[in-house]
Amino acid sequence: MKHLFLLRHAKSSWEDPTLADDERPLSAHGKTQAAAIAAGLQHRSVFAGTVYASPAVRAQQTLAELSHALPGLALKSRAHSEPALYNFDANAIIRWLVHEKPSAERITLVGHNPALKQLAQQLAPKAAAKLPTLGMLHLALPIDRWEDVEKLKTGAELIDSLTPIDASYALFKHNIPPQPTLKKTLKSKKLPKRLPTMLQHRYGLVRELEPGVIVGEDAEFLHQYRVNLRRSRAVAEAVRAIIKMPKLKKALTRIKKHAQATSELRDLDVFLLDISDTPDLPHLGAPLRQWLRDAARQRHQALCETLASDAYQDDMQRWQTLIASKAFARALNTLKPKQIARVLEARIAHHDEQLAELSTDSPSEALHELRKSVKRIRYLAELMPEQHSDVLKRLKPRQKLLGDFQDRTVQLAWLDAFEHEHPLHDAAKAELHAWRQTLMGRQQHRREQVCQLAPLAP
């Protein structure tokens, strides 16, 4: 078995028309791509074997940028510049492999389209139809010698792929429609027309975020996927609290299930980020981080399996069909601002009752319930943000405060689970106890701040 990694060069510049094609350098965006995808390529062992690269300036600069981002690999110094890779014909690369007969089990080719894309599709017809700049394809070839690739034809298997946009939320965000355009569109529409537009926009974002969630290189994909899924559900639940509509309850149950499936993974990402900012754990830090990473890896795998399942695809298709249906539009036409105001007033009153019952000894569950009531108020107020801007302004810091309290509560639970599963020596136990006391102190401080909050009702 041989492993072939195809890596297209990063985005090049066309600013200087006097340069020959092989002299064109990387653009600023190409350098950004390299920085964004480098860690993901390393995680996939793309550079574990022998690396060959086109001598074109853009290919060599791609290697230089990746080498700079991955200093431990000495990538630029050990890569081989191969003139045969500066071409745009897949068959030329095959002839080079047959003639060159590389000895390594794994080789990486840094080159150009359309040659790399055509090569992938010749060897593995199910390979991605597109190979964007700095995109990677990993093929497994059922051959013992590289010279046998000429006889292989379509027997290779696509093992993995990666693109800068799927590895970096910042690059992904750069490619989605700007939010100001959406906000302007929403403001120009009346409420019954605004809600379907908002829900369909969020549905589209959820589907576009899924590849980044599956890749798992940037936790922000999961966070944004979760936010858009939960807000879609919250908006629809706010509508359902006011008007009745067949099929909406069942659809919401499915959306809620998929949103909840992300909760533990998100909590683990937050905890790992917090621990990375805590250097005073010389005995506990390494085993705790590894345990949390293993737990996150298991939950990420389970989430990926869910996203790939027919059941998930069916649920999302049903949701899209519902929010785009005429029945949903007709139901929304009965929605009146006064109805929203009445339900909002009732929810604010309930929140204030919950707040009045809190004390510095209140259990964590009471603050969790208060947090959920704040979110319900916020999502309802966001149906008509112009009319309820004051409420929304006051809710934001309140929700952040309660969210921080909830994070500490969950992290304490993770520490308890870790201690239960791991026998620790005295030094590690002492650090665990100190870290737990730190979290409990932060949790109690947030509890006291919550108790000092003023009622929402004027």
C-alpha positions as CSV (number, residue, x, y, z in Angstrom):
1,M,0.0,0.0,0.0
2,K,1.3,3.4,-1.0
3,H,0.0,6.8,0.3
4,L,-0.1,9.8,-2.0
5,F,-0.7,13.3,-0.7
6,L,-1.6,15.9,-3.3
7,L,-1.2,19.5,-2.2
8,R,-1.9,22.4,-4.4
9,H,0.1,25.6,-3.9
10,A,-1.4,28.5,-2.0
11,K,-3.1,31.5,-3.7
12,S,-0.7,33.3,-6.0
13,S,-0.6,36.9,-7.0
14,W,-1.4,38.3,-10.5
15,E,-0.4,41.9,-9.7
16,D,2.7,42.0,-11.9
17,P,1.7,41.1,-15.5
18,T,5.4,41.1,-16.6
19,L,6.2,38.0,-14.6
20,A,6.4,34.6,-16.3
21,D,3.9,32.1,-14.9
22,D,6.5,30.2,-12.9
23,E,7.7,33.4,-11.3
24,R,4.5,34.5,-9.8
25,P,4.7,34.8,-6.0
26,L,2.1,34.1,-3.3
27,S,-0.5,36.7,-2.6
28,A,-1.1,38.0,0.9
29,H,-4.2,35.7,1.0
30,G,-2.0,32.7,0.0
31,K,0.3,33.4,3.0
32,T,-2.8,33.6,5.3
33,Q,-4.0,30.2,3.9
34,A,-0.7,28.6,4.7
35,A,-0.8,29.8,8.3
36,A,-4.4,28.7,8.7
37,I,-4.0,25.1,7.3
38,A,-0.4,24.2,8.5
39,A,-1.4,22.6,11.8
40,G,-4.2,20.6,10.1
41,L,-1.8,19.3,7.5
42,Q,0.6,18.2,10.2
43,H,-2.1,16.5,12.1
44,R,-2.9,14.4,9.0
45,S,0.8,13.4,8.6
46,V,0.9,15.1,5.2
47,F,4.7,15.7,5.5
48,A,5.6,12.4,7.3
49,G,7.1,11.0,4.0
50,T,9.1,12.4,1.2
51,V,8.0,15.7,-0.1
52,Y,8.5,16.8,-3.8
53,A,7.5,20.3,-5.0
54,S,7.3,22.2,-8.3
55,P,10.1,24.7,-8.7
56,A,7.6,27.4,-9.5
57,V,8.0,30.4,-7.1
58,R,4.4,30.0,-5.8
59,A,5.0,26.3,-4.9
60,Q,8.4,27.0,-3.3
61,Q,6.9,29.9,-1.3
62,T,4.1,27.7,-0.2
63,L,6.6,25.3,1.3
64,A,8.5,28.2,2.9
65,E,5.3,29.5,4.5
66,L,4.3,26.1,5.8
67,S,7.8,25.5,7.1
68,H,7.7,28.8,8.9
69,A,4.4,27.8,10.6
70,L,5.7,24.3,11.4
71,P,9.3,25.0,12.5
72,G,9.9,21.5,13.9
73,L,9.5,19.8,10.6
74,A,12.3,21.6,8.7
75,L,10.0,21.2,5.7
76,K,11.7,23.7,3.3
77,S,15.1,22.2,3.8
78,R,14.2,18.6,3.3
79,A,11.7,19.0,0.4
80,H,12.9,18.1,-3.1
81,S,12.4,20.6,-5.9
82,E,11.2,18.5,-8.9
83,P,11.0,20.2,-12.3
84,A,8.6,17.5,-13.6
85,L,5.9,18.8,-11.2
86,Y,5.7,22.1,-12.9
87,N,3.1,21.0,-15.4
88,F,-0.6,20.9,-15.8
89,D,-1.0,17.4,-17.1
90,A,-1.9,14.4,-14.8
91,N,-0.3,11.9,-17.2
92,A,3.0,13.7,-17.0
93,I,3.0,13.2,-13.2
94,I,2.1,9.5,-13.7
95,R,5.0,9.1,-16.1
96,W,7.3,10.8,-13.6
97,L,6.3,8.4,-10.8
98,V,6.9,5.4,-13.1
99,H,10.3,6.7,-14.1
100,E,11.4,8.2,-10.7
101,K,10.3,5.1,-8.7
102,P,10.3,6.9,-5.3
103,S,11.3,4.6,-2.4
104,A,9.1,6.1,0.3
105,E,5.8,4.5,1.3
106,R,4.3,8.0,1.6
107,I,5.0,10.9,-0.8
108,T,3.6,14.4,-1.0
109,L,3.5,16.3,-4.2
110,V,3.2,20.1,-4.1
111,G,2.1,21.2,-7.5
112,H,-0.6,22.7,-9.7
113,N,-4.1,22.3,-11.1
114,P,-5.5,20.9,-13.3
115,A,-2.8,18.2,-13.1
116,L,-3.3,17.3,-9.4
117,K,-7.1,17.4,-9.5
118,Q,-7.1,15.2,-12.7
119,L,-4.6,12.8,-11.2
120,A,-6.8,12.4,-8.1
121,Q,-9.9,11.8,-10.3
122,Q,-8.1,9.3,-12.5
123,L,-6.9,7.3,-9.5
124,A,-10.0,7.7,-7.3
125,P,-13.1,8.7,-9.2
126,K,-14.8,9.6,-5.9
127,A,-12.1,12.2,-5.2
128,A,-13.3,15.8,-4.7
129,A,-14.4,17.5,-7.9
130,K,-12.5,20.6,-6.8
131,L,-9.0,21.2,-5.4
132,P,-8.8,24.8,-4.3
133,T,-5.6,26.6,-3.6
134,L,-3.7,24.9,-0.8
135,G,-6.3,22.1,-0.8
136,M,-5.0,18.6,0.1
137,L,-6.2,15.1,-1.0
138,H,-4.9,11.9,0.6
139,L,-5.1,8.8,-1.6
140,A,-4.3,5.2,-0.6
141,L,-3.0,3.2,-3.6
142,P,-3.2,-0.6,-3.5
143,I,0.2,-1.1,-5.1
144,D,3.6,-2.2,-3.8
145,R,5.7,-0.1,-6.2
146,W,5.2,3.4,-7.5
147,E,5.9,2.3,-11.0
148,D,2.7,0.3,-10.9
149,V,0.6,3.4,-10.6
150,E,0.3,3.5,-14.4
151,K,-1.6,0.2,-14.3
152,L,-3.8,1.2,-11.3
153,K,-6.4,3.3,-13.2
154,T,-9.3,3.7,-10.7
155,G,-8.3,1.5,-7.8
156,A,-7.2,4.2,-5.3
157,E,-9.2,5.3,-2.2
158,L,-9.7,8.8,-1.1
159,I,-8.8,8.7,2.6
160,D,-9.0,12.4,3.6
161,S,-9.1,15.9,2.3
162,L,-8.6,19.4,3.7
163,T,-9.0,22.9,2.5
164,P,-8.0,26.2,4.2
165,I,-11.7,27.2,4.5
166,D,-12.6,24.0,6.3
167,A,-9.5,24.4,8.6
168,S,-10.0,28.1,9.5
169,Y,-13.3,29.8,10.6
170,A,-11.7,33.2,9.9
171,L,-11.2,32.2,6.2
172,F,-14.7,30.6,6.1
173,K,-16.3,33.7,7.4
174,H,-14.5,35.8,4.8
175,N,-16.4,33.8,2.1
176,I,-19.9,34.0,3.5
177,P,-22.3,36.9,2.8
178,P,-21.7,39.9,5.0
179,Q,-24.0,40.2,8.0
180,P,-24.9,43.9,7.3
181,T,-26.5,42.8,4.1
182,L,-28.7,40.3,5.9
183,K,-29.6,42.9,8.6
184,K,-30.6,45.4,6.0
185,T,-32.8,42.8,4.3
186,L,-34.5,41.9,7.5
187,K,-35.2,45.5,8.5
188,S,-36.9,46.1,5.1
189,K,-39.3,43.2,5.7
190,K,-42.3,43.0,8.0
191,L,-42.3,40.3,10.8
192,P,-44.1,37.5,8.9
193,K,-41.6,37.8,6.0
194,R,-38.6,38.5,8.2
195,L,-38.7,35.2,10.2
196,P,-38.6,32.8,7.3
197,T,-35.6,34.8,5.8
198,M,-33.8,34.7,9.1
199,L,-34.4,30.9,9.6
200,Q,-33.5,30.0,6.1
201,H,-30.3,32.1,6.4
202,R,-29.4,30.2,9.6
203,Y,-30.2,26.9,8.0
204,G,-27.8,27.7,5.2
205,L,-25.1,28.6,7.6
206,V,-25.5,25.4,9.6
207,R,-25.1,23.3,6.4
208,E,-22.1,25.3,5.3
209,L,-20.4,25.0,8.7
210,E,-20.8,21.2,8.8
211,P,-17.5,20.5,6.9
212,G,-15.5,22.6,9.3
213,V,-17.2,20.9,12.2
214,I,-16.2,17.5,10.8
215,V,-12.6,18.6,10.1
216,G,-12.4,19.7,13.7
217,E,-9.3,21.9,13.3
218,D,-10.9,25.2,14.5
219,A,-13.3,25.0,17.5
220,E,-15.1,28.1,16.3
221,F,-16.8,26.1,13.6
222,L,-18.5,24.0,16.3
223,H,-19.4,27.1,18.3
224,Q,-21.0,28.9,15.3
225,Y,-22.7,25.6,14.2
226,R,-24.2,25.3,17.7
227,V,-25.2,29.0,17.9
228,N,-27.0,28.9,14.5
229,L,-28.8,25.6,15.3
230,R,-29.8,26.8,18.8
231,R,-31.0,30.2,17.6
232,S,-33.0,28.6,14.9
233,R,-34.7,26.4,17.4
234,A,-35.2,29.3,19.9
235,V,-36.8,31.6,17.3
236,A,-39.2,28.8,16.2
237,E,-40.0,28.0,19.9
238,A,-40.7,31.7,20.5
239,V,-43.1,31.6,17.5
240,R,-44.7,28.4,18.8
241,A,-45.3,30.1,22.2
242,I,-47.6,32.5,20.5
243,I,-49.2,30.6,17.6
244,K,-50.0,27.0,17.0
245,M,-48.7,25.2,13.9
246,P,-48.8,21.4,13.1
247,K,-45.5,19.7,12.6
248,L,-43.5,22.5,14.3
249,K,-43.2,20.7,17.7
250,K,-41.8,17.5,16.2
251,A,-39.4,19.4,14.0
252,L,-38.2,21.4,17.0
253,T,-37.6,18.2,19.0
254,R,-35.2,17.0,16.3
255,I,-33.4,20.3,16.1
256,K,-33.1,20.4,19.9
257,K,-31.6,16.9,19.9
258,H,-28.9,17.8,17.4
259,A,-28.1,21.0,19.3
260,Q,-27.7,19.1,22.6
261,A,-25.4,16.6,20.9
262,T,-22.8,19.4,20.7
263,S,-22.9,20.4,24.3
264,E,-20.2,18.2,25.9
265,L,-17.8,18.8,23.0
266,R,-18.2,22.6,23.3
267,D,-17.7,22.4,27.1
268,L,-14.5,20.4,26.6
269,D,-13.2,22.9,24.1
270,V,-13.8,25.7,26.5
271,F,-12.1,23.8,29.4
272,L,-9.1,23.0,27.3
273,L,-8.7,26.6,26.4
274,D,-9.0,27.7,30.0
275,I,-6.4,25.2,31.1
276,S,-4.0,26.3,28.4
277,D,-4.0,29.7,30.1
278,T,-3.2,28.1,33.5
279,P,0.6,27.3,33.6
280,D,0.8,26.4,37.3
281,L,-0.1,22.7,36.8
282,P,3.2,20.9,36.4
283,H,2.0,17.6,37.8
284,L,-1.7,17.6,36.9
285,G,-1.7,19.6,33.6
286,A,-0.4,17.0,31.1
287,P,-2.6,14.0,32.2
288,L,-5.6,16.2,32.6
289,R,-5.2,17.8,29.2
290,Q,-4.7,14.4,27.6
291,W,-7.8,13.0,29.3
292,L,-9.8,16.0,28.1
293,R,-8.5,15.7,24.6
294,D,-9.3,12.0,24.5
295,A,-12.8,12.8,25.7
296,A,-13.2,15.6,23.1
297,R,-11.9,13.2,20.4
298,Q,-14.5,10.6,21.3
299,R,-17.4,13.1,21.3
300,H,-16.1,14.7,18.0
301,Q,-16.1,11.2,16.4
302,A,-19.7,10.6,17.6
303,L,-20.8,14.0,16.3
304,C,-19.2,13.3,12.9
305,E,-21.0,10.0,12.7
306,T,-24.3,11.8,13.4
307,L,-23.7,14.4,10.8
308,A,-23.0,11.7,8.2
309,S,-26.1,9.7,9.1
310,D,-29.2,9.5,7.0
311,A,-31.3,10.3,10.0
312,Y,-29.5,13.7,10.5
313,Q,-29.8,14.5,6.8
314,D,-33.5,13.6,6.8
315,D,-34.1,15.8,9.9
316,M,-32.4,18.8,8.4
317,Q,-34.2,18.4,5.1
318,R,-37.6,18.2,7.0
319,W,-36.6,21.4,8.8
320,Q,-35.8,23.2,5.6
321,T,-39.0,22.1,4.0
322,L,-41.0,23.3,7.0
323,I,-39.5,26.8,7.3
324,A,-39.9,27.3,3.5
325,S,-43.5,25.9,3.4
326,K,-46.6,27.9,2.6
327,A,-48.2,26.5,5.8
328,F,-45.4,28.1,7.9
329,A,-45.8,31.4,6.0
330,R,-49.6,31.4,6.6
331,A,-49.2,30.7,10.3
332,L,-46.7,33.6,10.6
333,N,-49.2,35.9,8.9
334,T,-51.3,35.7,12.1
335,L,-48.4,36.8,14.3
336,K,-49.0,40.2,15.8
337,P,-46.5,42.5,17.7
338,K,-48.9,42.8,20.6
339,Q,-48.8,39.0,21.0
340,I,-45.1,39.0,21.2
341,A,-45.1,41.9,23.7
342,R,-47.6,40.0,26.0
343,V,-45.5,36.8,26.0
344,L,-42.3,38.8,26.5
345,E,-43.8,40.6,29.5
346,A,-44.8,37.3,31.0
347,R,-41.4,35.8,30.5
348,I,-39.7,38.9,32.1
349,A,-42.0,38.6,35.1
350,H,-41.1,34.9,35.5
351,H,-37.4,35.7,35.3
352,D,-37.7,38.4,37.9
353,E,-39.5,35.9,40.2
354,Q,-36.7,33.4,39.8
355,L,-34.1,36.1,40.4
356,A,-35.8,37.3,43.6
357,E,-35.7,33.7,45.0
358,L,-32.0,33.4,44.5
359,S,-29.4,33.6,47.3
360,T,-25.7,33.1,47.6
361,D,-26.5,29.5,48.8
362,S,-28.7,28.7,45.8
363,P,-27.9,25.4,44.0
364,S,-26.3,25.6,40.6
365,E,-29.4,24.3,39.0
366,A,-31.4,27.4,40.0
367,L,-28.9,29.6,38.2
368,H,-29.0,27.3,35.2
369,E,-32.8,27.7,35.0
370,L,-32.4,31.5,35.3
371,R,-29.9,31.3,32.4
372,K,-32.4,29.5,30.3
373,S,-35.1,32.0,31.0
374,V,-32.7,34.8,30.0
375,K,-32.1,33.1,26.6
376,R,-35.9,32.6,26.1
377,I,-36.4,36.3,26.7
378,R,-33.6,37.3,24.4
379,Y,-34.7,35.2,21.5
380,L,-38.3,36.4,21.8
381,A,-37.1,40.1,21.9
382,E,-34.9,39.5,18.9
383,L,-38.1,38.8,16.8
384,M,-38.6,42.6,17.0
385,P,-35.2,44.1,18.0
386,E,-36.2,47.6,17.1
387,Q,-39.0,47.7,19.7
388,H,-37.1,45.8,22.4
389,S,-33.5,47.2,22.0
390,D,-33.4,48.3,25.6
391,V,-34.2,44.8,26.9
392,L,-31.7,43.2,24.6
393,K,-29.0,45.6,25.7
394,R,-29.5,44.7,29.4
395,L,-29.7,41.0,28.6
396,K,-26.3,40.6,27.0
397,P,-24.1,41.1,30.1
398,R,-26.6,39.1,32.1
399,Q,-26.4,36.1,29.8
400,K,-22.6,36.3,29.7
401,L,-22.4,36.3,33.5
402,L,-24.7,33.3,33.8
403,G,-22.8,31.5,31.0
404,D,-19.5,32.0,32.8
405,F,-21.1,30.5,35.9
406,Q,-22.4,27.5,34.0
407,D,-18.9,26.9,32.4
408,R,-17.4,26.7,35.9
409,T,-20.1,24.3,37.1
410,V,-19.4,22.0,34.1
411,Q,-15.7,22.2,34.6
412,L,-16.0,21.2,38.2
413,A,-18.0,18.2,37.1
414,W,-15.2,17.3,34.6
415,L,-12.6,17.5,37.3
416,D,-14.7,15.1,39.5
417,A,-14.9,12.7,36.7
418,F,-11.2,12.9,36.0
419,E,-10.3,12.3,39.7
420,H,-12.7,9.3,39.8
421,E,-11.0,7.6,36.8
422,H,-7.4,8.5,37.6
423,P,-5.3,7.5,40.7
424,L,-3.1,10.5,41.4
425,H,0.0,10.9,43.4
426,D,0.2,13.5,46.1
427,A,1.6,16.4,44.1
428,A,-1.1,16.0,41.4
429,K,-3.8,15.6,44.0
430,A,-2.7,18.9,45.6
431,E,-2.8,20.7,42.2
432,L,-6.3,19.2,41.5
433,H,-7.5,20.4,44.9
434,A,-6.1,23.9,44.3
435,W,-7.5,24.1,40.8
436,R,-10.9,22.9,42.1
437,Q,-10.8,25.6,44.8
438,T,-10.0,28.2,42.1
439,L,-13.0,27.2,40.0
440,M,-15.3,27.1,43.0
441,G,-14.1,30.6,44.0
442,R,-14.9,31.9,40.5
443,Q,-18.2,30.1,40.5
444,Q,-19.2,31.6,43.9
445,H,-18.1,35.1,42.7
446,R,-20.4,34.8,39.7
447,R,-23.2,33.5,42.0
448,E,-22.9,36.6,44.2
449,Q,-22.8,38.9,41.1
450,V,-26.0,37.2,39.8
451,C,-27.8,37.8,43.1
452,Q,-27.0,41.5,42.9
453,L,-28.7,41.8,39.5
454,A,-31.6,44.2,39.2
455,P,-35.0,43.0,37.9
456,L,-35.5,43.3,34.2
457,A,-39.0,44.8,34.5
458,P,-39.0,48.6,34.8
